[in-house]
Amino acid sequence: SASGTSKKLFIVIHGLNNRPEIMNELVQLLNEQGNDCIRLTLTGHNGSDDSKASSDAWLADIGTAILFAKKHRPHAQL
């Protein structure tokens, strides 16, 4: 950014009883403010097999998102 500070990076996660798209407006708002966002879709919430949904799968999803963020946006403040 112009001030020399790193952009902030947000990993936006929907609620367990919500569709991932519910977070699109928040992601858009954060992006408009100059941030980077990753909207995470938790296992079992993308129209695929709900039987794969579990707290362990969701923790793995979050871990994968964090690793992705660190790899692809190494200078962003997470």
Phi and psi in radians as a Rosetta constraint file:
Dihedral C 1 N 2 CA 2 C 2 CIRCULARHARMONIC -1.129 0.35
Dihedral N 2 CA 2 C 2 N 3 CIRCULARHARMONIC -0.497 0.35
Dihedral C 2 N 3 CA 3 C 3 CIRCULARHARMONIC -1.437 0.35
Dihedral N 3 CA 3 C 3 N 4 CIRCULARHARMONIC -0.082 0.35
Dihedral C 3 N 4 CA 4 C 4 CIRCULARHARMONIC 1.552 0.35
Dihedral N 4 CA 4 C 4 N 5 CIRCULARHARMONIC -0.043 0.35
Dihedral C 4 N 5 CA 5 C 5 CIRCULARHARMONIC -1.553 0.35
Dihedral N 5 CA 5 C 5 N 6 CIRCULARHARMONIC 2.736 0.35
Dihedral C 5 N 6 CA 6 C 6 CIRCULARHARMONIC -1.264 0.35
Dihedral N 6 CA 6 C 6 N 7 CIRCULARHARMONIC 2.602 0.35
Dihedral C 6 N 7 CA 7 C 7 CIRCULARHARMONIC -1.123 0.35
Dihedral N 7 CA 7 C 7 N 8 CIRCULARHARMONIC 2.673 0.35
Dihedral C 7 N 8 CA 8 C 8 CIRCULARHARMONIC -1.554 0.35
Dihedral N 8 CA 8 C 8 N 9 CIRCULARHARMONIC 2.518 0.35
Dihedral C 8 N 9 CA 9 C 9 CIRCULARHARMONIC -2.058 0.35
Dihedral N 9 CA 9 C 9 N 10 CIRCULARHARMONIC 2.188 0.35
Dihedral C 9 N 10 CA 10 C 10 CIRCULARHARMONIC -1.954 0.35
Dihedral N 10 CA 10 C 10 N 11 CIRCULARHARMONIC 2.351 0.35
Dihedral C 10 N 11 CA 11 C 11 CIRCULARHARMONIC -1.785 0.35
Dihedral N 11 CA 11 C 11 N 12 CIRCULARHARMONIC 1.941 0.35
Dihedral C 11 N 12 CA 12 C 12 CIRCULARHARMONIC -1.734 0.35
Dihedral N 12 CA 12 C 12 N 13 CIRCULARHARMONIC 2.153 0.35
Dihedral C 12 N 13 CA 13 C 13 CIRCULARHARMONIC -2.099 0.35
Dihedral N 13 CA 13 C 13 N 14 CIRCULARHARMONIC 2.270 0.35
Dihedral C 13 N 14 CA 14 C 14 CIRCULARHARMONIC -1.274 0.35
Dihedral N 14 CA 14 C 14 N 15 CIRCULARHARMONIC 2.872 0.35
Dihedral C 14 N 15 CA 15 C 15 CIRCULARHARMONIC -1.255 0.35
Dihedral N 15 CA 15 C 15 N 16 CIRCULARHARMONIC 2.797 0.35
Dihedral C 15 N 16 CA 16 C 16 CIRCULARHARMONIC -1.178 0.35
Dihedral N 16 CA 16 C 16 N 17 CIRCULARHARMONIC -0.413 0.35
Dihedral C 16 N 17 CA 17 C 17 CIRCULARHARMONIC -1.862 0.35
Dihedral N 17 CA 17 C 17 N 18 CIRCULARHARMONIC 0.339 0.35
Dihedral C 17 N 18 CA 18 C 18 CIRCULARHARMONIC -2.081 0.35
Dihedral N 18 CA 18 C 18 N 19 CIRCULARHARMONIC 2.734 0.35
Dihedral C 18 N 19 CA 19 C 19 CIRCULARHARMONIC -1.373 0.35
Dihedral N 19 CA 19 C 19 N 20 CIRCULARHARMONIC 2.564 0.35
Dihedral C 19 N 20 CA 20 C 20 CIRCULARHARMONIC -0.968 0.35
Dihedral N 20 CA 20 C 20 N 21 CIRCULARHARMONIC -0.579 0.35
Dihedral C 20 N 21 CA 21 C 21 CIRCULARHARMONIC -1.102 0.35
Dihedral N 21 CA 21 C 21 N 22 CIRCULARHARMONIC -0.298 0.35
Dihedral C 21 N 22 CA 22 C 22 CIRCULARHARMONIC -1.048 0.35
Dihedral N 22 CA 22 C 22 N 23 CIRCULARHARMONIC -0.381 0.35
Dihedral C 22 N 23 CA 23 C 23 CIRCULARHARMONIC -1.611 0.35
Dihedral N 23 CA 23 C 23 N 24 CIRCULARHARMONIC -0.030 0.35
Dihedral C 23 N 24 CA 24 C 24 CIRCULARHARMONIC -1.026 0.35
Dihedral N 24 CA 24 C 24 N 25 CIRCULARHARMONIC -0.720 0.35
Dihedral C 24 N 25 CA 25 C 25 CIRCULARHARMONIC -1.115 0.35
Dihedral N 25 CA 25 C 25 N 26 CIRCULARHARMONIC -0.721 0.35
Dihedral C 25 N 26 CA 26 C 26 CIRCULARHARMONIC -1.135 0.35
Dihedral N 26 CA 26 C 26 N 27 CIRCULARHARMONIC -0.760 0.35
Dihedral C 26 N 27 CA 27 C 27 CIRCULARHARMONIC -1.042 0.35
Dihedral N 27 CA 27 C 27 N 28 CIRCULARHARMONIC -0.775 0.35
Dihedral C 27 N 28 CA 28 C 28 CIRCULARHARMONIC -1.066 0.35
Dihedral N 28 CA 28 C 28 N 29 CIRCULARHARMONIC -0.780 0.35
Dihedral C 28 N 29 CA 29 C 29 CIRCULARHARMONIC -1.073 0.35
Dihedral N 29 CA 29 C 29 N 30 CIRCULARHARMONIC -0.798 0.35
Dihedral C 29 N 30 CA 30 C 30 CIRCULARHARMONIC -1.106 0.35
Dihedral N 30 CA 30 C 30 N 31 CIRCULARHARMONIC -0.726 0.35
Dihedral C 30 N 31 CA 31 C 31 CIRCULARHARMONIC -1.117 0.35
Dihedral N 31 CA 31 C 31 N 32 CIRCULARHARMONIC -0.704 0.35
Dihedral C 31 N 32 CA 32 C 32 CIRCULARHARMONIC -1.106 0.35
Dihedral N 32 CA 32 C 32 N 33 CIRCULARHARMONIC -0.431 0.35
Dihedral C 32 N 33 CA 33 C 33 CIRCULARHARMONIC -1.529 0.35
Dihedral N 33 CA 33 C 33 N 34 CIRCULARHARMONIC 0.124 0.35
Dihedral C 33 N 34 CA 34 C 34 CIRCULARHARMONIC 1.605 0.35
Dihedral N 34 CA 34 C 34 N 35 CIRCULARHARMONIC 0.252 0.35
Dihedral C 34 N 35 CA 35 C 35 CIRCULARHARMONIC -1.694 0.35
Dihedral N 35 CA 35 C 35 N 36 CIRCULARHARMONIC 2.916 0.35
Dihedral C 35 N 36 CA 36 C 36 CIRCULARHARMONIC -1.852 0.35
Dihedral N 36 CA 36 C 36 N 37 CIRCULARHARMONIC 2.489 0.35
Dihedral C 36 N 37 CA 37 C 37 CIRCULARHARMONIC -2.332 0.35
Dihedral N 37 CA 37 C 37 N 38 CIRCULARHARMONIC 2.510 0.35
Dihedral C 37 N 38 CA 38 C 38 CIRCULARHARMONIC -2.061 0.35
Dihedral N 38 CA 38 C 38 N 39 CIRCULARHARMONIC 2.115 0.35
Dihedral C 38 N 39 CA 39 C 39 CIRCULARHARMONIC -1.645 0.35
Dihedral N 39 CA 39 C 39 N 40 CIRCULARHARMONIC 1.977 0.35
Dihedral C 39 N 40 CA 40 C 40 CIRCULARHARMONIC -1.529 0.35
Dihedral N 40 CA 40 C 40 N 41 CIRCULARHARMONIC 2.327 0.35
Dihedral C 40 N 41 CA 41 C 41 CIRCULARHARMONIC -1.856 0.35
Dihedral N 41 CA 41 C 41 N 42 CIRCULARHARMONIC 2.020 0.35
Dihedral C 41 N 42 CA 42 C 42 CIRCULARHARMONIC -1.258 0.35
Dihedral N 42 CA 42 C 42 N 43 CIRCULARHARMONIC 2.584 0.35
Dihedral C 42 N 43 CA 43 C 43 CIRCULARHARMONIC -0.895 0.35
Dihedral N 43 CA 43 C 43 N 44 CIRCULARHARMONIC 2.343 0.35
Dihedral C 43 N 44 CA 44 C 44 CIRCULARHARMONIC 1.543 0.35
Dihedral N 44 CA 44 C 44 N 45 CIRCULARHARMONIC -0.011 0.35
Dihedral C 44 N 45 CA 45 C 45 CIRCULARHARMONIC -2.020 0.35
Dihedral N 45 CA 45 C 45 N 46 CIRCULARHARMONIC 0.259 0.35
Dihedral C 45 N 46 CA 46 C 46 CIRCULARHARMONIC -2.013 0.35
Dihedral N 46 CA 46 C 46 N 47 CIRCULARHARMONIC 0.397 0.35
Dihedral C 46 N 47 CA 47 C 47 CIRCULARHARMONIC 1.455 0.35
Dihedral N 47 CA 47 C 47 N 48 CIRCULARHARMONIC 0.085 0.35
Dihedral C 47 N 48 CA 48 C 48 CIRCULARHARMONIC -1.680 0.35
Dihedral N 48 CA 48 C 48 N 49 CIRCULARHARMONIC -2.788 0.35
Dihedral C 48 N 49 CA 49 C 49 CIRCULARHARMONIC -1.144 0.35
Dihedral N 49 CA 49 C 49 N 50 CIRCULARHARMONIC 1.904 0.35
Dihedral C 49 N 50 CA 50 C 50 CIRCULARHARMONIC -1.151 0.35
Dihedral N 50 CA 50 C 50 N 51 CIRCULARHARMONIC -0.324 0.35
Dihedral C 50 N 51 CA 51 C 51 CIRCULARHARMONIC -1.179 0.35
Dihedral N 51 CA 51 C 51 N 52 CIRCULARHARMONIC -0.273 0.35
Dihedral C 51 N 52 CA 52 C 52 CIRCULARHARMONIC -1.480 0.35
Dihedral N 52 CA 52 C 52 N 53 CIRCULARHARMONIC -0.143 0.35
Dihedral C 52 N 53 CA 53 C 53 CIRCULARHARMONIC -1.278 0.35
Dihedral N 53 CA 53 C 53 N 54 CIRCULARHARMONIC 2.242 0.35
Dihedral C 53 N 54 CA 54 C 54 CIRCULARHARMONIC -2.842 0.35
Dihedral N 54 CA 54 C 54 N 55 CIRCULARHARMONIC 2.850 0.35
Dihedral C 54 N 55 CA 55 C 55 CIRCULARHARMONIC -1.094 0.35
Dihedral N 55 CA 55 C 55 N 56 CIRCULARHARMONIC -0.615 0.35
Dihedral C 55 N 56 CA 56 C 56 CIRCULARHARMONIC -1.138 0.35
Dihedral N 56 CA 56 C 56 N 57 CIRCULARHARMONIC -0.740 0.35
Dihedral C 56 N 57 CA 57 C 57 CIRCULARHARMONIC -1.114 0.35
Dihedral N 57 CA 57 C 57 N 58 CIRCULARHARMONIC -0.712 0.35
Dihedral C 57 N 58 CA 58 C 58 CIRCULARHARMONIC -1.166 0.35
Dihedral N 58 CA 58 C 58 N 59 CIRCULARHARMONIC -0.690 0.35
Dihedral C 58 N 59 CA 59 C 59 CIRCULARHARMONIC -1.101 0.35
Dihedral N 59 CA 59 C 59 N 60 CIRCULARHARMONIC -0.692 0.35
Dihedral C 59 N 60 CA 60 C 60 CIRCULARHARMONIC -1.123 0.35
Dihedral N 60 CA 60 C 60 N 61 CIRCULARHARMONIC -0.709 0.35
Dihedral C 60 N 61 CA 61 C 61 CIRCULARHARMONIC -1.020 0.35
Dihedral N 61 CA 61 C 61 N 62 CIRCULARHARMONIC -0.785 0.35
Dihedral C 61 N 62 CA 62 C 62 CIRCULARHARMONIC -1.136 0.35
Dihedral N 62 CA 62 C 62 N 63 CIRCULARHARMONIC -0.755 0.35
Dihedral C 62 N 63 CA 63 C 63 CIRCULARHARMONIC -1.046 0.35
Dihedral N 63 CA 63 C 63 N 64 CIRCULARHARMONIC -0.741 0.35
Dihedral C 63 N 64 CA 64 C 64 CIRCULARHARMONIC -1.108 0.35
Dihedral N 64 CA 64 C 64 N 65 CIRCULARHARMONIC -0.714 0.35
Dihedral C 64 N 65 CA 65 C 65 CIRCULARHARMONIC -1.108 0.35
Dihedral N 65 CA 65 C 65 N 66 CIRCULARHARMONIC -0.711 0.35
Dihedral C 65 N 66 CA 66 C 66 CIRCULARHARMONIC -1.140 0.35
Dihedral N 66 CA 66 C 66 N 67 CIRCULARHARMONIC -0.772 0.35
Dihedral C 66 N 67 CA 67 C 67 CIRCULARHARMONIC -1.089 0.35
Dihedral N 67 CA 67 C 67 N 68 CIRCULARHARMONIC -0.736 0.35
Dihedral C 67 N 68 CA 68 C 68 CIRCULARHARMONIC -1.040 0.35
Dihedral N 68 CA 68 C 68 N 69 CIRCULARHARMONIC -0.810 0.35
Dihedral C 68 N 69 CA 69 C 69 CIRCULARHARMONIC -1.065 0.35
Dihedral N 69 CA 69 C 69 N 70 CIRCULARHARMONIC -0.793 0.35
Dihedral C 69 N 70 CA 70 C 70 CIRCULARHARMONIC -1.147 0.35
Dihedral N 70 CA 70 C 70 N 71 CIRCULARHARMONIC -0.598 0.35
Dihedral C 70 N 71 CA 71 C 71 CIRCULARHARMONIC -1.297 0.35
Dihedral N 71 CA 71 C 71 N 72 CIRCULARHARMONIC -0.785 0.35
Dihedral C 71 N 72 CA 72 C 72 CIRCULARHARMONIC -1.627 0.35
Dihedral N 72 CA 72 C 72 N 73 CIRCULARHARMONIC -0.261 0.35
Dihedral C 72 N 73 CA 73 C 73 CIRCULARHARMONIC -2.358 0.35
Dihedral N 73 CA 73 C 73 N 74 CIRCULARHARMONIC 1.047 0.35
Dihedral C 73 N 74 CA 74 C 74 CIRCULARHARMONIC -1.083 0.35
Dihedral N 74 CA 74 C 74 N 75 CIRCULARHARMONIC -0.402 0.35
Dihedral C 74 N 75 CA 75 C 75 CIRCULARHARMONIC -1.721 0.35
Dihedral N 75 CA 75 C 75 N 76 CIRCULARHARMONIC -0.037 0.35
Dihedral C 75 N 76 CA 76 C 76 CIRCULARHARMONIC -1.360 0.35
Dihedral N 76 CA 76 C 76 N 77 CIRCULARHARMONIC 2.571 0.35
Dihedral C 76 N 77 CA 77 C 77 CIRCULARHARMONIC -1.473 0.35
Dihedral N 77 CA 77 C 77 N 78 CIRCULARHARMONIC 1.998 0.35
